[in-house]
């Protein structure tokens, strides 16, 4: 029996879907039973391109447009294999991706997810691996094993897991639930947090996937800051008594606090009401750190006009770096 079911959610990616599927077919490890492509109501020629690729392992499934999380959930339910390997339609795998993952599965059974590092291709065409970025929580150099701390490894930059570099057992979904379909921009991070507070994660620093930021139709990072569902996931994680080895409550607190600050700041930038901003700030109770930042944002939320709140915030940011440089010179 094959080891993997490959899952590709698809919506209007006619420029890229062949590249994604070809990267699966080119794997040095061919131990996959199927490539489940779930078309989420595409209106371009994406489906025609999938149908033109003649490989019996490709399963094209159609559904009305409900977003990529619903497409992934549908594919997981249909998957024949226990291990579901995820790839976005505008990304691609390096030829050895499944080989590396299979080795991780054999060496570290029972993990909640298996992942490799990935290269990020920017709009200028330049590529950079997340393994080369400054990281806390991922050992330097060529390394693979149990990720010491997902939360530390994902602070201040790209997540250690991504939609195109992760393999998730179906049993993990049974334990943590499906992707959140009501908060599409943040559904991936929400899932990684749910897994990371309950399971060990196996990881290889070898870049096995390529994340194309240069592709059109990507969800911008700013749009992640539209809902607080992730705060609920992190709050529930703070209540757990048996966290995976290496993960401490303070790590979840720090991540929770970052999201509180981010959501409140985004609310001010986008002209949300002061009441909305305070609604996010009130959810900082589980993480009792860095209260001065909370106080500043709370005071800003009391400023009567949204445009004035945003202008004050912008002014404070413009002053921050000169003050830091001045203080560094005094020291």
C-alpha positions as CSV (number, residue, x, y, z in Angstrom):
1,X,0.0,0.0,0.0
2,X,1.2,3.5,-0.8
3,X,2.3,5.9,1.9
4,X,1.0,9.3,0.8
5,X,-2.1,11.0,-0.6
6,X,-1.1,14.3,-2.2
7,X,-3.6,17.1,-1.8
8,X,-3.8,20.3,-4.0
9,X,-6.5,22.8,-3.5
10,X,-7.1,24.7,-6.8
11,X,-8.8,28.0,-7.6
12,X,-7.9,30.0,-10.7
13,X,-4.3,29.0,-11.0
14,X,-4.0,28.2,-14.7
15,X,-0.5,29.7,-14.8
16,X,0.9,27.5,-12.1
17,X,-1.1,24.2,-11.6
18,X,0.9,22.3,-14.2
19,X,4.1,23.2,-12.5
20,X,2.7,22.0,-9.2
21,X,1.5,18.7,-10.5
22,X,4.7,18.1,-12.5
23,X,6.8,18.6,-9.3
24,X,4.8,15.8,-7.7
25,X,5.2,13.5,-10.7
26,X,8.9,14.2,-10.7
27,X,9.5,13.1,-7.0
28,X,12.3,10.7,-6.4
29,X,9.9,8.9,-4.1
30,X,6.9,7.7,-6.0
31,X,5.2,6.2,-3.0
32,X,2.0,8.1,-3.4
33,X,-1.4,6.6,-4.2
34,X,-3.1,9.7,-5.6
35,X,-3.0,13.4,-6.3
36,X,-6.3,14.8,-5.2
37,X,-6.9,18.1,-6.9
38,X,-10.0,19.8,-5.4
39,X,-11.2,22.5,-7.8
40,X,-12.9,25.2,-5.7
41,X,-15.1,26.7,-8.4
42,X,-12.3,27.9,-10.8
43,X,-13.5,30.2,-13.6
44,X,-10.3,30.1,-15.7
45,X,-8.7,27.2,-17.6
46,X,-7.3,25.5,-14.5
47,X,-9.5,22.4,-14.7
48,X,-8.7,22.0,-18.4
49,X,-5.0,21.9,-17.7
50,X,-5.4,19.3,-14.9
51,X,-7.5,17.1,-17.2
52,X,-4.8,17.4,-19.9
53,X,-2.2,15.7,-17.7
54,X,-2.6,12.0,-18.3
55,X,-1.7,10.2,-15.1
56,X,-4.1,7.7,-13.5
57,X,-3.2,8.9,-10.0
58,X,-4.7,12.3,-10.5
59,X,-8.2,12.6,-9.0
60,X,-10.0,15.8,-10.0
61,X,-12.8,16.7,-7.6
62,X,-15.1,19.7,-8.2
63,X,-16.9,21.8,-5.6
64,X,-18.6,25.2,-5.4
65,X,-16.3,28.0,-4.3
66,X,-15.9,27.8,-0.5
67,X,-12.3,28.6,0.0
68,X,-9.1,26.6,0.2
69,X,-9.6,25.3,3.8
70,X,-12.9,23.7,2.7
71,X,-11.1,22.2,-0.3
72,X,-8.4,20.7,1.9
73,X,-10.9,19.3,4.3
74,X,-12.8,17.7,1.5
75,X,-9.6,16.1,0.1
76,X,-8.6,14.8,3.6
77,X,-11.9,13.0,3.9
78,X,-11.4,11.4,0.5
79,X,-7.7,10.5,1.0
80,X,-6.9,6.8,0.8
81,X,-3.7,7.1,2.8
82,X,-3.0,8.0,6.4
83,X,-0.4,10.6,5.4
84,X,-1.7,13.6,3.6
85,X,0.9,15.6,1.8
86,X,-0.1,19.3,1.1
87,X,0.8,21.5,-1.8
88,X,-0.6,24.8,-3.0
89,X,-1.4,25.0,-6.7
90,X,1.0,27.9,-7.2
91,X,3.9,26.3,-5.4
92,X,6.1,23.3,-6.1
93,X,8.1,20.6,-4.4
94,X,11.8,19.9,-4.8
95,X,12.3,16.4,-6.3
96,X,13.4,14.9,-3.0
97,X,10.6,16.3,-0.8
98,X,8.7,13.1,-0.3
99,X,11.9,11.1,0.2
100,X,12.9,13.4,3.0
101,X,9.4,13.2,4.6
102,X,9.3,9.4,4.3
103,X,12.7,9.2,6.2
104,X,11.3,11.5,8.9
105,X,8.2,9.3,9.2
106,X,10.3,6.2,9.6
107,X,12.7,7.8,12.1
108,X,10.1,9.7,14.2
109,X,6.7,7.8,14.1
110,X,3.7,9.3,15.9
111,X,4.4,13.0,15.2
112,X,1.5,15.3,14.6
113,X,3.1,16.6,11.4
114,X,6.2,16.2,9.2
115,X,7.8,19.1,7.4
116,X,10.8,20.5,5.6
117,X,12.2,24.0,5.3
118,X,11.2,25.8,2.1
119,X,12.5,28.4,-0.2
120,X,10.7,31.7,-0.6
121,X,10.7,33.2,-4.1
122,X,10.0,36.9,-3.9
123,X,8.5,39.2,-6.5
124,X,12.0,40.0,-7.7
125,X,12.6,36.4,-8.5
126,X,15.2,35.9,-5.8
127,X,14.9,32.8,-3.6
128,X,15.8,32.4,0.0
129,X,15.4,29.4,2.3
130,X,13.8,29.9,5.8
131,X,16.7,27.8,7.1
132,X,19.1,30.6,6.2
133,X,17.0,33.2,8.0
134,X,17.7,34.1,11.6
135,X,15.9,31.4,13.7
136,X,15.5,30.6,17.3
137,X,14.4,27.0,17.9
138,X,15.8,25.4,14.8
139,X,19.4,24.0,15.0
140,X,21.8,25.6,12.6
141,X,23.2,23.8,9.5
142,X,22.0,20.6,7.9
143,X,19.7,19.2,10.6
144,X,16.6,17.0,11.0
145,X,14.7,15.7,14.0
146,X,12.0,16.7,16.4
147,X,11.5,20.5,16.1
148,X,12.6,21.8,19.5
149,X,10.0,24.5,19.7
150,X,7.6,25.5,16.9
151,X,6.6,28.8,18.6
152,X,10.2,30.0,18.9
153,X,11.1,28.8,15.4
154,X,8.2,30.9,14.0
155,X,8.7,34.2,15.9
156,X,9.3,37.3,13.8
157,X,9.2,35.7,10.4
158,X,7.9,32.8,8.3
159,X,6.3,29.9,10.0
160,X,8.4,26.8,10.3
161,X,5.4,25.0,8.7
162,X,3.7,26.0,5.4
163,X,0.8,24.8,3.3
164,X,3.3,23.4,0.7
165,X,5.9,21.8,2.9
166,X,3.8,19.8,5.4
167,X,2.5,16.2,5.6
168,X,-0.2,15.6,8.2
169,X,-1.6,12.2,9.3
170,X,-5.3,11.9,9.2
171,X,-5.2,10.9,12.8
172,X,-4.0,14.4,13.6
173,X,-7.0,15.9,12.0
174,X,-9.2,13.6,14.1
175,X,-7.5,14.9,17.2
176,X,-7.4,18.7,16.4
177,X,-10.2,19.1,13.9
178,X,-10.3,20.3,10.3
179,X,-9.1,23.6,8.9
180,X,-11.1,26.6,10.0
181,X,-13.4,27.5,7.1
182,X,-14.7,30.8,8.5
183,X,-11.3,32.5,8.9
184,X,-9.6,31.7,5.5
185,X,-6.6,34.1,5.7
186,X,-5.4,32.6,9.0
187,X,-6.6,29.0,8.7
188,X,-3.1,27.7,8.0
189,X,-1.5,29.3,11.1
190,X,-4.5,28.3,13.2
191,X,-4.0,24.7,12.2
192,X,-0.2,24.8,12.9
193,X,-0.9,26.2,16.4
194,X,-3.5,23.5,17.1
195,X,-1.0,20.8,16.1
196,X,2.0,22.3,17.9
197,X,0.3,22.5,21.3
198,X,-0.5,18.8,21.2
199,X,2.1,17.0,19.2
200,X,5.7,16.7,18.4
201,X,6.7,18.0,15.0
202,X,9.4,16.3,12.8
203,X,11.4,18.7,10.7
204,X,14.2,18.8,8.2
205,X,16.2,21.9,7.4
206,X,16.6,20.8,3.8
207,X,14.4,23.0,1.7
208,X,11.9,20.5,0.1
209,X,9.3,23.0,-1.2
210,X,9.3,26.3,-3.0
211,X,6.8,29.0,-1.9
212,X,6.1,31.4,-4.7
213,X,5.3,34.9,-3.4
214,X,5.7,36.0,-7.0
215,X,2.5,34.2,-8.0
216,X,-0.6,36.2,-8.5
217,X,-3.7,35.7,-6.4
218,X,-1.8,35.2,-3.1
219,X,-3.5,36.2,0.2
220,X,-1.6,39.1,1.5
221,X,-0.1,38.9,5.0
222,X,-2.0,42.0,6.1
223,X,-5.3,40.2,5.4
224,X,-4.4,37.7,8.1
225,X,-5.2,40.4,10.6
226,X,-8.9,40.3,10.1
227,X,-10.2,37.9,12.8
228,X,-9.4,36.8,16.3
229,X,-10.0,33.0,15.9
230,X,-6.3,32.3,16.4
231,X,-6.6,33.9,19.8
232,X,-9.1,31.3,20.8
233,X,-6.8,28.5,19.6
234,X,-3.9,29.9,21.6
235,X,-6.1,30.6,24.6
236,X,-7.1,26.9,24.6
237,X,-3.5,25.9,24.3
238,X,-2.6,27.9,27.4
239,X,-5.1,25.7,29.3
240,X,-3.3,22.4,28.3
241,X,-1.2,20.8,31.1
242,X,0.6,18.3,28.9
243,X,2.5,20.3,26.3
244,X,5.0,18.6,23.9
245,X,8.6,18.4,25.1
246,X,10.4,21.7,24.6
247,X,7.2,23.8,24.4
248,X,6.5,26.0,27.5
249,X,3.4,28.0,28.4
250,X,5.4,31.2,28.1
251,X,6.0,30.4,24.4
252,X,2.3,30.2,23.8
253,X,1.8,33.4,25.9
254,X,4.3,35.3,23.8
255,X,2.6,34.2,20.5
256,X,-0.8,35.1,21.9
257,X,0.4,38.5,22.9
258,X,1.9,39.2,19.5
259,X,-1.5,38.4,17.9
260,X,-3.3,40.7,20.4
261,X,-1.0,43.5,19.6
262,X,-1.1,42.8,15.8
263,X,-4.9,42.6,15.7
264,X,-5.4,45.8,17.7
265,X,-2.8,47.7,15.6
266,X,-4.3,46.5,12.4
267,X,-7.7,47.7,13.7
268,X,-6.3,51.2,14.3
269,X,-4.6,51.3,10.9
270,X,-7.8,50.2,9.1
271,X,-10.1,52.6,10.9
272,X,-11.9,50.1,13.0
273,X,-14.0,51.6,15.9
274,X,-12.3,52.1,19.2
275,X,-14.7,49.5,20.6
276,X,-13.3,46.9,18.2
277,X,-9.7,47.7,19.1
278,X,-10.5,47.4,22.8
279,X,-12.3,44.1,22.1
280,X,-9.0,42.6,20.9
281,X,-7.0,44.2,23.8
282,X,-9.3,42.7,26.3
283,X,-8.4,39.2,25.1
284,X,-4.8,39.8,26.2
285,X,-5.7,38.5,29.7
286,X,-4.2,35.0,29.2
287,X,-0.8,36.6,28.3
288,X,0.2,39.1,31.0
289,X,3.3,40.4,29.4
290,X,4.5,43.8,28.1
291,X,1.5,45.7,29.5
292,X,2.9,49.2,28.4
293,X,2.2,48.3,24.8
294,X,-1.3,47.3,25.7
295,X,-1.8,50.6,27.6
296,X,-0.6,52.7,24.6
297,X,-3.0,51.0,22.2
298,X,-5.8,51.2,24.7
299,X,-5.3,55.0,25.1
300,X,-5.2,55.3,21.2
301,X,-8.5,53.5,21.1
302,X,-10.1,56.3,23.1
303,X,-9.1,58.9,20.6
304,X,-12.5,59.9,19.0
305,X,-11.7,59.9,15.3
306,X,-10.4,56.8,13.5
307,X,-8.3,58.9,11.1
308,X,-6.7,60.7,14.0
309,X,-5.9,57.4,15.8
310,X,-4.2,56.1,12.6
311,X,-2.2,59.3,12.2
312,X,-1.0,59.2,15.8
313,X,0.0,55.6,15.4
314,X,1.9,56.4,12.2
315,X,3.7,59.3,14.0
316,X,4.7,57.1,16.9
317,X,6.2,54.6,14.5
318,X,8.2,57.3,12.6
319,X,9.7,58.4,15.9
320,X,10.6,55.0,17.2
321,X,13.7,54.3,15.2
322,X,15.4,57.8,15.8
323,X,14.7,57.4,19.6
324,X,16.3,54.0,19.6
325,X,19.4,55.3,17.7
326,X,19.7,58.2,20.2
327,X,19.5,55.9,23.2
328,X,22.1,53.6,21.6
329,X,24.4,56.6,21.2
330,X,24.0,57.7,24.8
331,X,24.9,54.2,26.0
